[in-house]
Amino acid sequence: MQFGKRTFFLALNGIAMLLLLLYFIFWLLGSSTTGRIKPPLMASLVEVQYTVEGKTYLESFMRHDIPLAQRTVQVRYQVWNPAFSRIQSFMGIGAEPLAWWLVFLLASAMLLLTNNTVFSR
């Protein structure tokens, strides 16, 4: 059974979308809490301290869309490992995986949907 380039492109990107869907479900199943932004305030990083079941965690995150004046932020964490966390926003959870998928989509489209010498058939 042979697959054409178009079918292979759709299959690869379908698998990538399925993995993205599983990633987002993974984070939606987690819990959230309010974290406190710790000084010193930096332009690109924030250190957030949050407490889960009496244990305090301190994590560093990229600042992205958090204003400098803001002192608290919502943190989404996994119940089985509260140290595994992300800031609860589009930039904190979804932007990076979607950007990587866009790079993969463009590269696979250039290789599989155009006439080139790498994949001639």
N, C-alpha and C positions, 0 to 999 in steps of 0.2 A: 504494500500500500504506500503510495507516494503522496506527499502533501505538496501543494503549490506554495509559492512564496507568500501569497496573500493569506492562505489558511494558516501557515506557520506564524505569520505576524499576529493574526488574531488569537491564535492559541497562546503564544508567549505573553501577549499583553492581557489576555483573559486570566492567565495564571497570576500575573502581577497584580491585577485588580482584586483577585480572590485573596491574595496575601495581604493586600492593603485593607480589605474588608475585615479579615481576621485580626489585624493589628488594631483597627479602630474598635472592634467588639471587645478585644482584650482590655483596652483602656476604658471603655464604657462600663465594663463589669466591675471596675475598681471603685474604691470609695474616695471621698474627698474630705478635706479639712481646710481650715484657714491657717495659713502660715504667716509668720512675722518676718519682714525683711530686716536683716541685721546690718548695722553699719560696719565698715565704711561703705558708703555708696559709690559704686563704680559706674562708668558709662555703659559698659557692655555686659557686666555680670551682676547677678544678685545672689546673695546668700540668704536662704530662707530657712527659718527654724520652725518646725511644726511638731506637734505632739500627737501620738497615736497610742491609745491604751496605756497612758502613763509614761511612755518612753519618748524622749525627745530626739529628733533627727535634725541634722544640719546638712543641707544640700546646696550646691551651686548650680545656677541655671543661667542661660542667656537672658538678657533683659528684654529683648524684642520690643513688645508694645507696652511695657510697664512704665508709667511716668515716674520721674524722680521723686515727686511729692508723695507717691503712694507708699504706705508702710505695711499693708497686708495684701495677701494674694491667696487665691484658691489653689490648693495643691491636690492633684489626683494621684493616688498611690494604689498599689496592689495589696490586697488583704493578706496574702501569704507572705509578702515581703514589703513592709512599709517603707524601707529605704529605697525601693525602686519606685521613683515618682517623677512626675512631670507637672509643670504649671498648667492649670486648666484653662487653656485658651487655644485658639486655632494655631497660633505661632508655636505654642508650647508642645502641642500634641501632633498636629496634622501637617504643618508646613514642610518639615524636612522629608518625611516619606513621600509626600506628593511631589516635591521637587525632584527627588531621585527617580520617581516613576516617570516624570516628564522627560528627564534626560534619557532614560531607557526607551521611552516611546519614540523620541526623536531619532535616537541612534538606530533603533530597529526599523523605523520607517525609512530612513535613508538607506539602510542596507538591504531591506527586503522589498520595498515598494518602488524602488527606482532601478533603472538599468545600470548595472555596474559589473565589474569583473570579479568581485568577491563572490557573489551569489548569482551566477549567470542563469540558472534555471530555477 
